[in-house]
């Protein structure tokens, strides 16, 4: 069974009009407010209803319908990067909570029972945001980078399968000039620490689930 999908309009970091999308659990009792799971992936936007939230969709990673089937509402947030820069963990937390409050005004969700979930870069995003608000009840991060210094190490898969080559772009290239966009390691080493959730872990006081795939990282 699929619950209803509700459009949640809100402004973006540059004031642009954006839409996030709220999937309600099926058969939510009248008057009930569902706890909320927020799926985060900075740089992603949803101009129209996300395919993996609609009826009959099949998503193999963090499936919104499976989560909703457990009695949770799922909020798929539109979070484009800010003009000319990138978000800090505190800024991700702030942006997410602004959208959460709008979702609570649009549908029957409990804005005080909020979990963050993210995969890959989204896993890094939720680990970065988690320490910056007491409103987050839990954090679930799958295949997320917690320590950017690990990007200097060739991923385990390519060490056990050298015939696959040396994919520089999947590790340090990703961190220096790719999606993470931290900058060249020799000149920006301190930023690799500052932007790594591992070194802020003492502030992450909520239950946190870390998921790693076979042969993903050492």
C-alpha positions as CSV (number, residue, x, y, z in Angstrom):
1,X,0.0,0.0,0.0
2,X,1.1,3.5,-0.7
3,X,0.4,6.6,1.3
4,X,-0.4,10.1,-0.2
5,X,2.3,12.3,-1.6
6,X,2.2,15.9,-0.6
7,X,4.0,18.8,-2.3
8,X,5.9,21.0,0.1
9,X,6.9,24.4,-1.5
10,X,9.7,26.4,0.0
11,X,12.5,28.8,-1.0
12,X,16.0,27.6,-2.0
13,X,19.3,29.1,-0.8
14,X,19.2,31.8,-3.4
15,X,15.5,32.6,-2.8
16,X,14.4,30.4,-5.8
17,X,11.1,28.5,-5.6
18,X,11.6,24.8,-4.8
19,X,9.5,21.8,-4.0
20,X,10.2,19.0,-1.6
21,X,7.9,16.0,-1.3
22,X,6.3,14.3,1.6
23,X,5.2,10.6,1.5
24,X,2.7,9.7,4.2
25,X,2.4,6.2,5.7
26,X,-0.5,4.3,4.4
27,X,-3.6,4.0,6.7
28,X,-2.4,6.8,9.0
29,X,-5.1,7.0,11.7
30,X,-7.2,10.2,11.8
31,X,-5.6,12.8,14.0
32,X,-2.3,11.0,14.2
33,X,1.0,12.7,13.3
34,X,3.6,10.4,11.9
35,X,7.3,10.5,12.9
36,X,9.4,11.9,10.1
37,X,12.4,10.4,8.2
38,X,14.2,13.0,6.0
39,X,16.2,11.8,3.1
40,X,19.1,14.2,2.4
41,X,21.3,14.6,-0.6
42,X,22.8,18.0,-1.1
43,X,22.7,19.1,-4.8
44,X,19.5,17.2,-5.6
45,X,16.2,18.9,-6.4
46,X,12.8,17.6,-7.3
47,X,10.8,19.9,-9.7
48,X,8.2,17.2,-9.9
49,X,7.1,14.3,-7.7
50,X,10.1,11.9,-7.3
51,X,9.7,8.7,-9.1
52,X,10.7,6.6,-6.1
53,X,7.9,8.2,-4.0
54,X,5.0,7.4,-6.4
55,X,2.7,4.4,-6.3
56,X,4.4,1.2,-7.6
57,X,7.9,2.6,-7.5
58,X,10.8,0.2,-6.9
59,X,13.8,1.7,-5.2
60,X,16.6,-0.6,-3.9
61,X,18.3,2.0,-1.7
62,X,16.5,3.6,1.3
63,X,13.2,2.8,-0.3
64,X,10.7,5.5,0.8
65,X,7.7,3.2,0.5
66,X,9.3,0.6,2.7
67,X,10.1,3.2,5.3
68,X,6.5,4.6,5.1
69,X,5.2,1.1,5.4
70,X,6.7,1.0,8.9
71,X,4.6,3.9,10.0
72,X,6.9,6.8,9.2
73,X,6.4,9.8,6.9
74,X,9.3,10.3,4.4
75,X,10.4,13.8,3.3
76,X,12.5,14.0,0.1
77,X,14.1,17.4,0.4
78,X,15.3,19.6,-2.5
79,X,18.7,21.0,-1.4
80,X,20.6,22.7,-4.2
81,X,24.1,23.9,-3.4
82,X,24.2,27.6,-2.4
83,X,25.3,30.1,-5.1
84,X,29.0,30.0,-5.5
85,X,29.7,27.7,-2.5
86,X,28.7,24.7,-0.4
87,X,26.9,24.1,2.8
88,X,28.5,23.5,6.1
89,X,27.0,20.8,8.4
90,X,25.2,23.5,10.4
91,X,23.8,25.0,7.3
92,X,22.5,21.6,6.1
93,X,20.8,21.2,9.5
94,X,19.2,24.6,9.3
95,X,17.9,24.2,5.8
96,X,16.5,20.7,6.5
97,X,14.7,21.9,9.6
98,X,13.1,24.9,7.7
99,X,11.7,22.4,5.2
100,X,10.6,20.0,8.0
101,X,8.6,22.9,9.6
102,X,6.9,23.5,6.2
103,X,6.2,19.8,5.8
104,X,4.6,19.8,9.3
105,X,2.3,22.7,8.2
106,X,1.4,20.8,5.0
107,X,0.7,17.3,6.4
108,X,0.2,15.2,9.5
109,X,3.8,14.8,10.6
110,X,5.5,15.3,14.0
111,X,8.3,17.9,13.5
112,X,9.7,17.0,16.9
113,X,10.4,13.3,15.9
114,X,12.9,13.6,13.0
115,X,15.4,11.2,11.7
116,X,18.0,11.9,9.0
117,X,18.8,9.3,6.4
118,X,21.3,9.5,3.5
119,X,23.3,7.3,1.1
120,X,26.8,7.9,-0.3
121,X,27.2,11.7,-0.5
122,X,23.9,11.9,1.4
123,X,25.4,9.7,4.1
124,X,28.2,12.3,4.5
125,X,25.6,15.1,4.5
126,X,23.6,13.6,7.4
127,X,26.7,12.8,9.4
128,X,27.7,16.5,8.9
129,X,24.3,17.8,9.9
130,X,23.5,15.5,12.8
131,X,25.5,17.3,15.5
132,X,24.0,20.7,14.8
133,X,20.5,20.3,16.1
134,X,18.9,18.6,19.1
135,X,15.7,18.1,17.0
136,X,17.3,15.2,15.2
137,X,16.4,11.9,17.0
138,X,18.7,9.6,15.0
139,X,21.0,9.6,12.0
140,X,21.2,6.7,9.4
141,X,24.2,6.9,7.0
142,X,25.0,4.3,4.4
143,X,28.2,4.4,2.5
144,X,29.0,7.9,3.6
145,X,32.5,9.5,3.9
146,X,33.2,10.3,7.5
147,X,36.9,11.1,7.1
148,X,38.0,12.9,3.9
149,X,41.6,11.8,4.4
150,X,40.5,8.3,3.4
151,X,40.0,9.7,-0.1
152,X,43.8,9.6,-0.6
153,X,43.7,5.8,-0.2
154,X,42.8,3.7,-3.2
155,X,39.4,2.1,-2.5
156,X,39.6,-1.5,-1.4
157,X,37.8,-2.9,-4.5
158,X,40.6,-1.6,-6.7
159,X,43.3,-3.0,-4.4
160,X,41.9,-6.5,-4.6
161,X,41.2,-6.2,-8.3
162,X,44.2,-4.3,-9.8
163,X,43.1,-5.3,-13.3
164,X,40.3,-2.6,-12.9
165,X,43.0,0.1,-13.1
166,X,43.6,3.1,-10.8
167,X,40.5,5.3,-10.7
168,X,41.9,8.5,-9.3
169,X,38.6,10.3,-10.0
170,X,36.7,8.1,-7.6
171,X,38.7,9.1,-4.5
172,X,41.0,12.1,-4.3
173,X,39.6,13.6,-7.5
174,X,36.1,13.4,-6.0
175,X,37.4,15.2,-2.9
176,X,39.6,17.9,-4.5
177,X,37.6,19.1,-7.6
178,X,34.6,16.8,-7.7
179,X,31.4,16.6,-5.7
180,X,33.0,17.3,-2.4
181,X,35.0,20.3,-3.9
182,X,37.3,20.7,-0.9
183,X,40.3,21.8,-2.9
184,X,43.8,20.4,-3.5
185,X,44.9,18.4,-0.5
186,X,48.4,19.9,-0.1
187,X,47.1,23.4,0.3
188,X,43.8,22.6,2.0
189,X,44.7,19.8,4.5
190,X,43.0,21.6,7.4
191,X,39.7,21.7,5.5
192,X,39.8,18.0,5.0
193,X,39.7,17.7,8.8
194,X,37.2,20.6,9.3
195,X,34.8,19.1,6.8
196,X,35.1,15.5,8.1
197,X,32.2,14.4,10.4
198,X,34.6,12.0,12.2
199,X,36.4,14.9,13.8
200,X,33.1,16.4,15.1
201,X,31.9,13.1,16.4
202,X,31.9,14.1,20.1
203,X,29.0,16.4,19.3
204,X,27.0,13.6,17.6
205,X,25.0,12.5,20.7
206,X,22.0,10.8,19.1
207,X,21.8,7.1,18.1
208,X,23.6,6.7,14.7
209,X,23.6,3.8,12.3
210,X,26.5,3.4,10.0
211,X,26.1,1.1,7.0
212,X,29.0,-0.1,4.8
213,X,28.9,-2.3,1.7
214,X,31.1,-5.2,1.0
215,X,34.5,-4.0,-0.4
216,X,33.4,-0.4,0.1
217,X,36.1,1.1,2.2
218,X,38.8,0.0,4.6
